[in-house]
Each structure stands twice: as structure tokens, then as C-alpha cells.
């Protein structure tokens, strides 16, 4: 049975916090829907102390921002975007349109059709999340999306130059320096100056994730990607330092980011806890990482790898770092995770920033029913049907007529009957099943 050497915050306390977030977001969305640009301006001033003449960057503003970024940083951004673009294209290549003759004269098929317009939220309040621009915009470009809005919050009183560069190189048509729920609302609902989009994508804090949840239905969303989660699965083939580093490497995202160690070695568990305390004394982002570890960190000791798999699937973490003698055991047996990082040579930061897989991943146990953002999220798989012969139409019509009457849908049945009469030469009485 799993033993907890450390537990996170009580579930009731988490639910109370979530309820406050829901109420706040509902109010903000209502304001934006009612007052448009005026609400956006007031909310940006309230939350970000940011009230420019125009939230949208002009071409000259974009060029000015990019000019402030070093050549090395620009080259690194281009390299990362190339990796994301390459993997997204390989994924896209696996998605084929389909057309097949299922019965003589009956043609069925599907097409993968890109969403027309998306809004990309790029987090940047605490840290400028340059990589999030790659993950959303570049991937959508590969899918064939036609129009892109990108929003990122102000950073230290203005547009963050590297973020602007990443959004521009990724292919954003419109770039706004606008953050939080107000940005998501503006893109989804539209304002006097911002045309609404069909889909909102990108990670964010708990408020951004809740805004996407409340807006889902009016627009599509990629998934509910809230505060970062990480699960480290390890055995005694690694040491406490590397486990602690990988846990704190994700906990620094913010004070509500869960970081969990799952191991079958109590010695490794205790060594990792000691290493975390040591590293928190020297880590520049210890304020955020330490709060996350104190409130949401957990250490779980299991008796076997099989038990570790069951616990990992129960947790259903966004990121799962596997550092065991046989990491492929978890690849072959786990079913609930956002993304797996297999072996000590890789880590979540590689996936977050540069390796090419998408870092927008499911949180809060959503990995039980969805994967992360990928090129397929921007494509609608839409079916079509063609009946090519009179004989096929009459034959399908007879089955359809009877099945419609079985359910009591007489007008449905008549849709079939008129074709049985016209193409099959049978005199089927009005609103009766074709026998």
C-alpha cells in the first residue's frame, strides 16, 4: 500500500480556492461582454497597471521589440520553433483524408479541416513564457489555420521583446499586449476593435484556465491547462539531487504547482526531501518553488513498480518524469499522463522549451480523458456521404425507413421512403415503413 511521507494541501481548501476563482472569472467575463473595449482597458489598468493608447502592436512596435533581442536569443527562438514545426508536421502527415466505398454505390469519407481563427494566450506575467508562442502559433500554422491573434501580458511595464519576437516569428497576424482573463475574453467574445476567434489555446494560471472553461461552447478550447504539475517516478538507480532538481524545476512555475515524488525507495524519498530543503536555500526562484512544495508537494513510497503505475494513473499528472532502470515499463503500462519524459537523460524542461513536443498539456486529472495540444487539435474531422446509384439509395432507404419508424420518426422515414419510391420503383405508403 502506498505510504505518504509528505502530503499536499487539503482537498477542501483547494475547492474553496477554486470557488473564488470561478466567481472572479465569471464577473470579468460579464464585464467584457457588456462593455467591450472599456472593460478591457479598466481591467488591464486594475490588474496589470497597463493602459496604453492601443493594446495592439503596430509593425514598427514589433520591429522595435525584436531589435532589443540579442542575435543568440533570436537564433535560439528560431531553433526551438523549427523543432516544434518539424514534429507538428510529422504528426500532420499521419492524418489522412479518407474516402471509401463501404457498400456498392455508397461512398463515405472524412476531411481534416483547419479551424478558421484562433486566439493564442501566451503567459508572461511572472515569467515571459516564450516557448508558449511556439507551441500554439507554430503548431496551428502547420495545421493550416488562417487567422491568428496572440495576447501576452505586459512585462515590467511594456511588451516583452523576446515574447514579441516569438509570436511574430511563429506567424501571429495580430499581437496584443494584454493579459489575464481580460485577454482571453477579448479574443473569445470580441470587442469593438477585436474580431472574435473560433478557438482559444494556450496555458495560463488558474484564472486563465477557468476563463477557458467558462467560455467553452461559445468558442472551442485546446484543453484546460492550468498551473503546472509534475510527477517524478524514480527508483534507486538515481539520486536525491536529480529528483529534487526536477521537482523544483517545475514547482518554480508558481505557488500552486503540484510537485510529487513517487518511488519504491524510502532512502531515495528522504534523500530527495533533504535535497529540496538544501536547494531552496540557493534557488533564485525559491519563493514560488518553496511555496508550491510546502502546499502542494507530496512524497509517496510504493512497494513495487506495478503499484507505482497504479498511483501514477490515479494522480494523472501533466508531466511525468520517469527515472528508473526500465522506464519503458511505465510507457507500456501507464494510461493517464499529459506527457512522459523517459530516462534521466531527458527532463520536463526539454519538453517545455525546445525538444519539439508540445508543452500545453492537461492538468487537474484531465489526462484521464485527453492528451495535450497537438496539430490535430486545430483540425475538425468532418465526414461526408455520397450515394452513387439508384439501387444503393433504394436499398439503404428500406433499412432507414424501418429503423426510423422503430423510433417513431415518421417524417424521417418519409425522407427514406421518397427515395425508395423514386429510385427503387416501390410504392411505399406515406409515413409507413418500407417493408
Sine and cosine of phi, psi and omega as CSV:
sin_phi,cos_phi,sin_psi,cos_psi,sin_omega,cos_omega
0.00,0.00,0.70,-0.71,0.01,-1.00
-0.87,0.50,0.65,-0.76,0.04,-1.00
-0.90,-0.44,0.74,-0.68,0.00,-1.00
-1.00,-0.09,0.90,-0.44,0.15,-0.99
-1.00,0.08,-0.34,0.94,0.07,-1.00
-0.46,-0.89,0.69,-0.72,0.06,-1.00
-0.90,-0.43,0.38,-0.92,0.05,-1.00
-1.00,-0.01,-0.24,-0.97,-0.05,-1.00
-0.87,0.49,0.54,-0.84,0.03,-1.00
-0.87,0.50,0.65,-0.76,-0.05,-1.00
-0.86,0.51,-0.58,0.82,0.01,-1.00
-0.91,0.42,-0.62,0.78,0.03,-1.00
-0.91,0.41,-0.61,0.79,0.04,-1.00
-0.90,0.43,-0.67,0.74,-0.01,-1.00
-0.90,0.43,-0.62,0.78,0.05,-1.00
-0.89,0.46,-0.68,0.73,0.03,-1.00
-0.90,0.44,-0.66,0.75,0.01,-1.00
-0.89,0.46,-0.61,0.79,0.00,-1.00
-0.90,0.44,-0.63,0.78,0.04,-1.00
-0.91,0.41,-0.64,0.77,0.04,-1.00
-0.88,0.47,-0.71,0.70,-0.02,-1.00
-0.85,0.53,-0.71,0.71,-0.04,-1.00
-0.91,0.41,-0.67,0.74,0.01,-1.00
-0.88,0.48,-0.72,0.69,-0.04,-1.00
-0.91,0.43,-0.67,0.74,0.01,-1.00
-0.85,0.53,-0.66,0.75,0.01,-1.00
-0.91,0.41,-0.67,0.74,-0.01,-1.00
-0.91,0.42,-0.69,0.72,0.02,-1.00
-0.87,0.48,-0.63,0.77,0.04,-1.00
-0.89,0.46,-0.65,0.76,0.02,-1.00
-0.89,0.45,-0.71,0.71,-0.03,-1.00
-0.92,0.40,-0.65,0.76,0.02,-1.00
-0.88,0.47,-0.61,0.79,-0.07,-1.00
-0.98,0.18,-0.68,0.73,-0.22,-0.98
-0.89,-0.46,-0.06,1.00,0.12,-0.99
0.84,0.54,-0.81,-0.59,-0.08,-1.00
-0.85,0.52,-0.60,0.80,-0.01,-1.00
-0.89,0.46,-0.65,0.76,0.03,-1.00
-0.93,0.37,-0.67,0.75,0.02,-1.00
-0.85,0.53,-0.72,0.70,-0.03,-1.00
-0.90,0.43,-0.71,0.71,-0.01,-1.00
-0.91,0.42,-0.66,0.75,-0.03,-1.00
-0.94,0.34,-0.63,0.78,0.04,-1.00
-0.90,0.44,-0.64,0.77,0.05,-1.00
-0.91,0.41,-0.66,0.75,-0.03,-1.00
-0.91,0.41,-0.73,0.68,-0.14,-0.99
-1.00,-0.04,-0.53,0.85,-0.10,-0.99
-0.86,-0.51,0.01,1.00,-0.06,-1.00
0.79,0.62,0.70,0.72,-0.12,-0.99
-0.73,-0.68,0.90,-0.44,-0.08,-1.00
-0.58,-0.81,0.93,0.38,-0.03,-1.00
-0.97,0.25,0.19,-0.98,0.06,-1.00
-0.89,0.46,-0.59,0.81,0.00,-1.00
-0.59,-0.81,0.79,-0.61,0.02,-1.00
-0.96,0.29,-0.40,0.92,-0.02,-1.00
-0.99,0.14,0.69,-0.72,0.05,-1.00
-0.99,0.13,0.75,-0.67,0.11,-0.99
-0.99,0.16,0.27,-0.96,0.04,-1.00
-0.80,0.60,-0.64,0.77,0.01,-1.00
-0.91,0.41,-0.58,0.81,0.05,-1.00
-0.91,0.42,-0.64,0.77,0.01,-1.00
-0.91,0.41,-0.71,0.70,0.02,-1.00
-0.88,0.48,-0.63,0.77,0.01,-1.00
-0.90,0.43,-0.66,0.75,0.01,-1.00
-0.91,0.42,-0.72,0.69,-0.03,-1.00
-0.89,0.46,-0.57,0.82,0.00,-1.00
-0.89,0.45,-0.34,0.94,0.00,-1.00
-1.00,0.07,-0.08,1.00,-0.04,-1.00
-0.99,-0.14,0.71,-0.71,-0.04,-1.00
-0.91,0.41,0.41,-0.91,0.03,-1.00
-0.86,0.51,-0.65,0.76,0.01,-1.00
-0.87,0.49,-0.70,0.71,0.00,-1.00
-0.91,0.42,-0.65,0.76,0.04,-1.00
-0.90,0.43,-0.64,0.76,0.04,-1.00
-0.90,0.44,-0.64,0.77,0.01,-1.00
-0.91,0.41,-0.64,0.77,0.05,-1.00
-0.88,0.47,-0.71,0.70,0.01,-1.00
-0.89,0.46,-0.63,0.77,0.03,-1.00
-0.88,0.47,-0.74,0.67,0.00,-1.00
-0.88,0.48,-0.68,0.73,0.00,-1.00
-0.91,0.42,-0.55,0.84,0.05,-1.00
-0.91,0.42,-0.61,0.79,0.02,-1.00
-0.93,0.38,-0.69,0.72,0.02,-1.00
-0.90,0.44,-0.69,0.72,-0.01,-1.00
-0.89,0.45,-0.67,0.74,-0.03,-1.00
-0.90,0.44,-0.72,0.69,-0.03,-1.00
-0.93,0.36,-0.63,0.77,0.04,-1.00
-0.89,0.47,-0.63,0.78,0.02,-1.00
-0.92,0.40,-0.64,0.77,0.05,-1.00
-0.89,0.46,-0.63,0.78,0.07,-1.00
-0.90,0.43,-0.71,0.71,-0.02,-1.00
-0.87,0.49,-0.58,0.81,-0.04,-1.00
-0.91,0.40,-0.35,0.94,0.03,-1.00
-0.99,0.16,-0.22,0.98,-0.09,-1.00
-0.99,-0.14,0.97,-0.23,-0.09,-1.00
-0.97,-0.25,0.61,-0.79,0.21,-0.98
-0.92,0.39,0.44,-0.90,-0.12,-0.99
-0.75,-0.66,0.68,-0.73,0.20,-0.98
-0.56,-0.83,0.80,-0.60,-0.10,-0.99
-0.58,-0.82,0.60,-0.80,0.09,-1.00
-1.00,0.00,0.97,-0.25,-0.11,-0.99
-0.99,0.12,-0.47,0.88,0.11,-0.99
-0.63,-0.78,0.34,-0.94,0.04,-1.00
-0.82,0.58,0.88,-0.47,0.02,-1.00
1.00,0.08,0.03,1.00,-0.01,-1.00
-0.91,-0.41,0.90,-0.44,-0.04,-1.00
-0.93,-0.36,0.83,-0.56,0.10,-0.99
-0.86,-0.50,0.49,-0.87,0.01,-1.00
-0.30,-0.95,0.11,-0.99,0.16,-0.99
-0.60,-0.80,0.42,-0.91,0.08,-1.00
-0.79,-0.61,0.55,-0.84,0.09,-1.00
-0.99,-0.13,0.94,-0.33,-0.13,-0.99
-0.94,-0.34,0.81,-0.58,0.00,-1.00
-0.92,0.39,0.55,-0.83,0.19,-0.98
-0.87,0.49,0.57,-0.82,-0.08,-1.00
-0.97,0.25,-0.67,0.74,-0.11,-0.99
-0.58,-0.81,0.72,-0.69,0.03,-1.00
-0.79,-0.61,0.43,-0.90,0.14,-0.99
-0.91,-0.41,0.83,-0.55,-0.04,-1.00
-0.97,-0.24,0.86,-0.51,0.10,-0.99
-1.00,-0.10,0.81,-0.59,-0.01,-1.00
-0.90,-0.44,0.95,-0.32,-0.03,-1.00
-0.88,0.47,0.56,-0.83,0.00,-1.00
-0.24,-0.97,0.23,0.97,-0.02,-1.00
-0.96,0.28,-0.81,0.58,0.02,-1.00
-0.99,0.15,-0.76,0.65,0.05,-1.00
-0.75,-0.66,0.62,-0.78,0.09,-1.00
-0.96,0.28,0.97,-0.26,-0.12,-0.99
-1.00,0.09,0.95,0.30,-0.05,-1.00
-0.80,0.59,-0.67,0.74,-0.09,-1.00
-0.89,0.45,-0.45,0.89,-0.02,-1.00
-0.91,0.41,-0.45,0.89,0.08,-1.00
-0.91,0.41,-0.67,0.75,0.03,-1.00
-0.87,0.49,-0.74,0.68,-0.17,-0.99
-0.89,0.45,-0.62,0.78,-0.04,-1.00
-1.00,0.06,-0.84,0.54,-0.18,-0.98
-0.96,0.29,-0.74,0.67,-0.03,-1.00
-0.88,0.47,-0.69,0.72,-0.02,-1.00
-0.89,0.45,-0.65,0.76,0.02,-1.00
-0.92,0.39,-0.58,0.81,0.06,-1.00
-0.87,0.49,-0.69,0.73,0.02,-1.00
-0.88,0.48,-0.61,0.79,0.00,-1.00
-0.93,0.37,-0.40,0.92,0.00,-1.00
0.98,-0.22,0.27,0.96,0.05,-1.00
-0.87,0.49,0.60,-0.80,-0.13,-0.99
-1.00,-0.05,-0.58,0.81,-0.10,-1.00
-0.76,-0.65,0.70,-0.71,-0.06,-1.00
-0.78,-0.63,0.81,-0.59,0.26,-0.97
-0.96,-0.29,0.64,-0.77,0.10,-1.00
-0.78,-0.63,0.73,-0.68,0.03,-1.00
-0.83,-0.56,0.69,-0.72,0.13,-0.99
-0.64,-0.77,0.60,-0.80,-0.03,-1.00
-0.94,0.34,0.34,-0.94,0.11,-0.99
-0.90,0.44,0.50,-0.86,0.01,-1.00
-0.78,-0.63,0.91,-0.42,-0.03,-1.00
0.82,0.57,0.68,0.73,0.16,-0.99
1.00,0.02,0.28,0.96,0.02,-1.00
0.01,-1.00,-0.12,-0.99,0.04,-1.00
-0.91,0.41,0.66,-0.75,0.04,-1.00
-0.99,0.11,0.88,-0.48,-0.16,-0.99
-0.84,0.55,-0.70,0.72,-0.03,-1.00
-0.92,0.40,-0.58,0.81,0.07,-1.00
-0.90,0.45,-0.69,0.72,0.01,-1.00
-0.87,0.48,-0.69,0.72,0.02,-1.00
-0.86,0.50,-0.72,0.70,-0.03,-1.00
-0.90,0.43,-0.68,0.74,0.02,-1.00
-0.91,0.42,-0.66,0.75,-0.01,-1.00
-0.93,0.37,-0.76,0.65,0.01,-1.00
-0.89,0.45,-0.54,0.84,0.01,-1.00
-0.92,0.39,-0.46,0.89,0.06,-1.00
0.88,-0.48,0.34,0.94,0.01,-1.00
-0.92,0.40,0.72,-0.70,0.04,-1.00
-0.99,0.13,-0.56,0.83,0.00,-1.00
-0.72,-0.69,0.77,-0.64,0.01,-1.00
-0.87,-0.50,0.81,-0.58,-0.01,-1.00
-0.87,-0.50,0.67,-0.74,0.13,-0.99
-1.00,-0.05,1.00,0.02,-0.12,-0.99
-0.41,-0.91,0.74,-0.67,-0.14,-0.99
-0.85,-0.53,0.13,-0.99,0.18,-0.98
0.93,0.37,-0.35,-0.94,-0.04,-1.00
-0.87,0.50,-0.58,0.81,-0.02,-1.00
-0.89,0.46,-0.56,0.83,0.04,-1.00
-0.93,0.37,-0.73,0.69,0.01,-1.00
-0.88,0.48,-0.67,0.74,0.00,-1.00
-0.90,0.43,-0.67,0.74,0.00,-1.00
-0.88,0.48,-0.68,0.74,-0.02,-1.00
-0.94,0.34,-0.63,0.77,-0.08,-1.00
-0.98,0.20,-0.68,0.73,-0.10,-1.00
-1.00,-0.06,-0.41,0.91,-0.07,-1.00
0.99,0.17,0.37,-0.93,0.08,-1.00
-0.68,-0.73,-0.15,-0.99,0.03,-1.00
-0.88,0.48,-0.44,0.90,-0.08,-1.00
-0.87,-0.49,-0.10,1.00,0.00,-1.00
-0.86,-0.50,0.91,-0.42,0.03,-1.00
-0.96,0.29,0.70,-0.72,-0.07,-1.00
-0.93,0.36,0.39,-0.92,0.00,-1.00
-0.96,-0.27,0.07,-1.00,0.01,-1.00
-1.00,-0.09,-0.30,0.95,-0.13,-0.99
-0.42,-0.91,0.64,-0.77,0.05,-1.00
-0.94,-0.35,0.75,-0.66,0.01,-1.00
-0.72,-0.69,0.31,-0.95,0.07,-1.00
0.91,-0.41,0.49,-0.87,0.00,-1.00
-0.99,0.16,0.06,-1.00,0.04,-1.00
0.02,-1.00,-0.10,-0.99,0.01,-1.00
-0.98,0.22,-0.12,-0.99,-0.06,-1.00
-0.88,0.48,-0.54,0.84,-0.02,-1.00
-0.95,0.31,-0.66,0.75,0.04,-1.00
-0.90,0.43,-0.70,0.71,0.02,-1.00
-0.88,0.48,-0.65,0.76,0.01,-1.00
-0.93,0.37,-0.60,0.80,0.06,-1.00
-0.88,0.48,-0.68,0.73,0.03,-1.00
-0.89,0.45,-0.63,0.77,0.00,-1.00
-0.89,0.45,-0.71,0.71,-0.04,-1.00
-0.95,0.32,-0.44,0.90,-0.02,-1.00
-1.00,0.04,-0.25,0.97,-0.04,-1.00
-0.87,0.50,0.76,-0.65,-0.10,-0.99
0.92,-0.40,-0.77,0.64,0.15,-0.99
-0.95,0.32,-0.57,0.82,0.15,-0.99
-0.70,-0.72,0.28,-0.96,0.15,-0.99
-0.99,0.16,0.34,-0.94,0.11,-0.99
-0.73,-0.68,0.35,-0.94,0.08,-1.00
-0.95,0.31,-0.85,0.53,0.04,-1.00
-0.10,-0.99,0.14,-0.99,0.00,-1.00
-1.00,0.03,1.00,-0.03,-0.03,-1.00
-0.96,-0.27,1.00,-0.10,-0.03,-1.00
-0.99,-0.13,-0.52,-0.86,-0.02,-1.00
-0.81,0.58,0.64,-0.77,-0.07,-1.00
-0.85,0.53,0.63,-0.78,0.09,-1.00
-0.82,-0.57,0.60,-0.80,0.11,-0.99
-0.66,-0.75,0.62,-0.79,0.07,-1.00
-0.81,-0.59,0.84,-0.54,0.09,-1.00
-0.97,-0.23,0.86,-0.51,0.09,-1.00
-0.96,-0.28,0.86,-0.51,-0.12,-0.99
-0.56,-0.83,0.47,-0.88,0.19,-0.98
-0.86,-0.52,-0.15,-0.99,-0.12,-0.99
-0.98,0.19,0.25,0.97,0.16,-0.99
-0.98,0.21,-0.20,0.98,0.10,-1.00
-0.83,-0.56,0.06,-1.00,-0.08,-1.00
-0.89,-0.46,0.10,-0.99,-0.07,-1.00
-0.91,0.41,-0.51,0.86,-0.05,-1.00
-0.90,0.43,-0.73,0.69,-0.05,-1.00
-0.94,0.34,-0.58,0.82,0.06,-1.00
-0.91,0.42,-0.71,0.70,0.00,-1.00
-0.89,0.45,-0.65,0.76,0.01,-1.00
-0.89,0.46,-0.69,0.73,-0.02,-1.00
-0.94,0.34,-0.53,0.85,0.06,-1.00
-0.93,0.36,-0.75,0.66,-0.03,-1.00
-0.95,0.32,-0.44,0.90,0.03,-1.00
-0.87,0.49,-0.45,0.89,0.07,-1.00
-0.98,-0.19,-0.50,0.86,0.02,-1.00
-0.88,0.47,-0.44,0.90,-0.03,-1.00
-0.93,0.36,-0.19,0.98,0.06,-1.00
-0.83,0.56,-0.58,0.81,-0.01,-1.00
0.14,-0.99,0.23,-0.97,-0.14,-0.99
-0.94,0.33,-0.10,0.99,0.02,-1.00
-0.92,-0.39,0.36,0.93,-0.05,-1.00
-1.00,-0.06,0.93,-0.37,0.02,-1.00
-0.91,0.40,0.65,-0.76,0.09,-1.00
-0.70,-0.72,0.87,-0.50,-0.16,-0.99
-0.79,-0.61,0.72,-0.70,0.14,-0.99
-0.97,-0.25,0.78,-0.63,0.04,-1.00
-0.84,-0.54,0.87,-0.49,-0.11,-0.99
-0.54,-0.84,0.32,-0.95,0.14,-0.99
-0.96,-0.29,0.27,0.96,0.01,-1.00
-0.82,-0.57,0.94,-0.35,0.02,-1.00
-0.91,0.42,-0.54,0.84,0.04,-1.00
-0.88,0.47,-0.71,0.70,0.04,-1.00
-0.89,0.46,-0.63,0.78,0.00,-1.00
-0.86,0.51,-0.74,0.67,-0.05,-1.00
-0.95,0.31,-0.60,0.80,0.07,-1.00
-0.88,0.47,-0.65,0.76,0.00,-1.00
-0.91,0.42,-0.68,0.73,0.02,-1.00
-0.88,0.47,-0.64,0.76,0.04,-1.00
-0.91,0.41,-0.65,0.76,0.01,-1.00
-0.91,0.42,-0.61,0.80,0.04,-1.00
-0.87,0.49,-0.70,0.71,0.03,-1.00
-0.88,0.47,-0.62,0.79,0.02,-1.00
-0.92,0.40,-0.73,0.68,-0.06,-1.00
-0.92,0.39,-0.52,0.85,0.01,-1.00
-0.92,0.39,-0.29,0.96,0.04,-1.00
-0.99,0.16,-0.29,0.96,-0.07,-1.00
-0.84,-0.55,-0.15,0.99,-0.06,-1.00
-0.97,0.26,0.82,-0.57,-0.01,-1.00
-0.86,0.51,-0.46,0.89,-0.01,-1.00
-0.98,-0.21,0.50,0.87,-0.07,-1.00
-0.89,0.45,-0.46,0.89,-0.01,-1.00
-0.87,0.50,-0.77,0.63,0.00,-1.00
-0.95,0.31,-0.74,0.68,-0.06,-1.00
-0.91,0.42,-0.63,0.77,0.00,-1.00
-0.92,0.40,-0.64,0.77,0.04,-1.00
-0.91,0.42,-0.68,0.73,0.03,-1.00
-0.88,0.47,-0.68,0.73,-0.01,-1.00
-0.92,0.40,-0.67,0.75,-0.02,-1.00
-0.90,0.44,-0.67,0.74,-0.12,-0.99
-1.00,-0.03,-0.51,0.86,-0.14,-0.99
-0.80,-0.60,-0.01,1.00,0.01,-1.00
-0.97,0.24,0.59,-0.81,0.04,-1.00
-0.65,-0.76,0.49,-0.87,0.10,-1.00
-0.75,-0.66,0.86,-0.52,-0.09,-1.00
-0.82,-0.57,0.78,-0.63,0.04,-1.00
-0.95,-0.32,0.81,-0.59,0.00,-1.00
-0.93,-0.38,0.24,-0.97,-0.03,-1.00
-1.00,-0.01,-0.34,0.94,-0.10,-0.99
-0.40,-0.92,0.23,-0.97,0.06,-1.00
-0.91,0.42,-0.61,0.79,0.03,-1.00
-0.87,0.50,-0.67,0.74,0.04,-1.00
-0.92,0.38,-0.58,0.81,0.05,-1.00
-0.89,0.45,-0.63,0.78,0.06,-1.00
-0.88,0.47,-0.72,0.70,-0.01,-1.00
-0.88,0.47,-0.68,0.74,0.02,-1.00
-0.91,0.41,-0.66,0.75,0.00,-1.00
-0.89,0.45,-0.65,0.76,0.03,-1.00
-0.93,0.37,-0.53,0.85,0.09,-1.00
-0.91,0.41,-0.67,0.74,-0.03,-1.00
-0.94,0.34,-0.63,0.78,0.03,-1.00
0.79,0.62,0.83,0.56,-0.10,-0.99
-0.97,0.26,0.42,-0.91,0.07,-1.00
-0.89,0.46,-0.84,0.54,0.03,-1.00
-0.94,-0.33,0.70,-0.71,0.06,-1.00
-0.78,-0.62,0.94,-0.35,0.04,-1.00
-1.00,-0.09,0.89,-0.46,-0.05,-1.00
-0.95,-0.31,0.90,-0.44,0.03,-1.00
-0.80,-0.60,0.99,0.16,-0.01,-1.00
-0.74,-0.68,0.11,-0.99,0.01,-1.00
-0.90,0.44,-0.51,0.86,-0.01,-1.00
-0.74,-0.68,0.97,0.23,-0.04,-1.00
-0.89,0.46,-0.46,0.89,0.00,-1.00
-0.91,0.41,-0.32,0.95,0.09,-1.00
-0.86,0.51,-0.63,0.78,-0.01,-1.00
-0.97,0.23,-0.57,0.82,0.10,-1.00
-0.86,0.50,-0.64,0.77,-0.08,-1.00
-0.99,0.13,-0.30,0.95,-0.12,-0.99
-0.88,-0.48,-0.36,0.93,0.02,-1.00
-0.99,0.17,0.50,-0.87,0.03,-1.00
-0.79,-0.61,-0.29,0.96,-0.08,-1.00
-0.89,-0.46,0.99,-0.13,0.06,-1.00
-0.29,-0.96,0.41,-0.91,0.09,-1.00
-0.98,0.19,-0.80,0.61,0.06,-1.00
-0.45,-0.89,0.61,-0.80,0.01,-1.00
-0.98,-0.20,0.64,-0.77,0.06,-1.00
-0.85,-0.53,0.96,-0.28,-0.28,-0.96
-0.97,-0.22,0.87,-0.48,0.04,-1.00
1.00,-0.07,0.43,-0.90,-0.07,-1.00
-0.93,0.36,-0.30,0.95,-0.02,-1.00
-0.96,0.28,-0.36,0.93,0.05,-1.00
-0.95,-0.32,0.15,-0.99,0.02,-1.00
-0.28,-0.96,0.18,-0.98,-0.10,-1.00
-0.91,0.42,-0.56,0.83,0.01,-1.00
-0.87,0.49,-0.58,0.82,0.07,-1.00
-0.86,0.52,-0.74,0.68,0.01,-1.00
-0.92,0.38,-0.59,0.81,0.01,-1.00
-0.88,0.48,-0.63,0.78,-0.26,-0.96
-0.92,-0.39,-0.55,0.83,-0.31,-0.95
-0.46,-0.89,-0.38,0.92,-0.23,-0.97
-0.94,0.34,-0.44,0.90,0.11,-0.99
0.80,-0.60,-0.44,0.90,0.12,-0.99
-0.95,0.30,0.33,-0.94,-0.11,-0.99
-1.00,0.07,0.67,-0.74,-0.06,-1.00
-0.99,-0.11,-0.01,1.00,0.09,-1.00
-1.00,0.08,0.96,-0.29,-0.23,-0.97
-0.74,-0.67,0.35,-0.94,-0.04,-1.00
-0.94,0.33,0.63,-0.78,0.05,-1.00
-0.82,-0.57,0.07,-1.00,0.03,-1.00
0.78,0.62,0.72,0.69,0.07,-1.00
0.94,0.35,0.17,0.99,0.05,-1.00
-0.91,0.40,-0.27,0.96,0.06,-1.00
-0.90,0.44,-0.18,0.98,0.10,-1.00
-0.93,0.38,-0.39,0.92,-0.09,-1.00
-0.70,-0.71,-0.02,1.00,0.03,-1.00
-0.51,-0.86,0.44,-0.90,0.19,-0.98
-1.00,-0.05,-0.25,-0.97,-0.05,-1.00
-1.00,-0.01,-0.10,-0.99,0.05,-1.00
-0.92,0.40,0.71,-0.71,0.10,-1.00
-0.43,-0.90,0.08,-1.00,-0.12,-0.99
-0.85,0.53,-0.52,0.85,-0.01,-1.00
-0.91,0.41,-0.38,0.93,0.02,-1.00
-0.92,0.40,-0.39,0.92,-0.03,-1.00
-1.00,-0.07,0.09,1.00,-0.05,-1.00
-0.89,-0.46,0.73,-0.69,0.09,-1.00
-0.99,-0.10,0.86,-0.51,0.04,-1.00
-1.00,0.02,0.97,-0.25,-0.15,-0.99
-0.92,-0.38,0.75,-0.66,-0.06,-1.00
-1.00,-0.02,0.32,-0.95,0.15,-0.99
-0.55,-0.84,0.29,-0.96,-0.04,-1.00
-0.66,-0.75,0.59,-0.81,0.12,-0.99
-0.66,-0.75,0.75,-0.66,0.13,-0.99
-0.95,-0.31,0.88,-0.48,-0.26,-0.97
-0.99,-0.11,-0.28,0.96,-0.07,-1.00
-0.73,-0.68,0.42,-0.91,0.08,-1.00
-0.87,0.50,-0.67,0.74,-0.04,-1.00
-0.87,0.49,-0.69,0.72,-0.01,-1.00
-0.91,0.41,-0.67,0.74,-0.01,-1.00
-0.89,0.45,-0.68,0.73,-0.01,-1.00
-0.92,0.39,-0.65,0.76,-0.02,-1.00
-0.91,0.41,-0.75,0.67,0.05,-1.00
-0.90,0.45,-0.60,0.80,-0.02,-1.00
-0.88,0.48,-0.61,0.80,0.01,-1.00
-0.91,0.42,-0.71,0.70,0.06,-1.00
-0.88,0.48,-0.72,0.70,-0.05,-1.00
-0.89,0.46,-0.69,0.72,-0.02,-1.00
-0.84,0.54,-0.76,0.65,-0.03,-1.00
-0.90,0.43,-0.67,0.75,-0.02,-1.00
-0.92,0.39,-0.59,0.81,0.05,-1.00
-0.90,0.43,-0.70,0.72,0.01,-1.00
-0.92,0.39,-0.51,0.86,0.08,-1.00
-0.85,0.52,-0.55,0.83,-0.01,-1.00
-1.00,-0.06,-0.08,1.00,0.01,-1.00
1.00,0.04,0.22,0.97,-0.03,-1.00
-0.99,-0.12,1.00,0.07,-0.09,-1.00
-0.94,0.33,-0.59,0.81,0.02,-1.00
-0.94,0.35,-0.59,0.81,0.13,-0.99
-0.85,0.52,-0.72,0.69,-0.03,-1.00
-0.87,0.50,-0.61,0.79,-0.02,-1.00
-0.93,0.38,-0.49,0.87,0.12,-0.99
-0.85,0.53,-0.63,0.77,0.05,-1.00
-0.96,0.26,-0.69,0.73,-0.10,-1.00
-0.87,0.49,-0.65,0.76,-0.04,-1.00
-0.88,0.47,-0.50,0.87,0.04,-1.00
-0.99,0.15,-0.54,0.84,0.11,-0.99
-0.89,0.46,-0.66,0.75,0.02,-1.00
-0.92,0.39,-0.71,0.71,-0.13,-0.99
-0.97,0.25,-0.66,0.75,-0.12,-0.99
-0.97,-0.24,-0.26,0.96,-0.01,-1.00
-0.93,-0.36,-0.13,0.99,0.04,-1.00
0.95,0.32,0.33,0.94,-0.01,-1.00
-0.97,-0.22,0.65,-0.76,-0.02,-1.00
-1.00,-0.03,0.99,0.12,-0.01,-1.00
-1.00,0.04,0.85,-0.53,0.00,-1.00
-0.84,0.54,0.51,-0.86,-0.01,-1.00
-0.85,0.53,0.72,-0.69,0.10,-1.00
0.86,0.52,0.53,0.85,0.17,-0.99
-0.82,-0.57,0.38,-0.92,-0.01,-1.00
-0.95,0.31,0.64,-0.77,0.12,-0.99
-0.94,0.33,0.87,-0.49,-0.03,-1.00
-0.98,-0.18,0.00,0.00,0.00,0.00
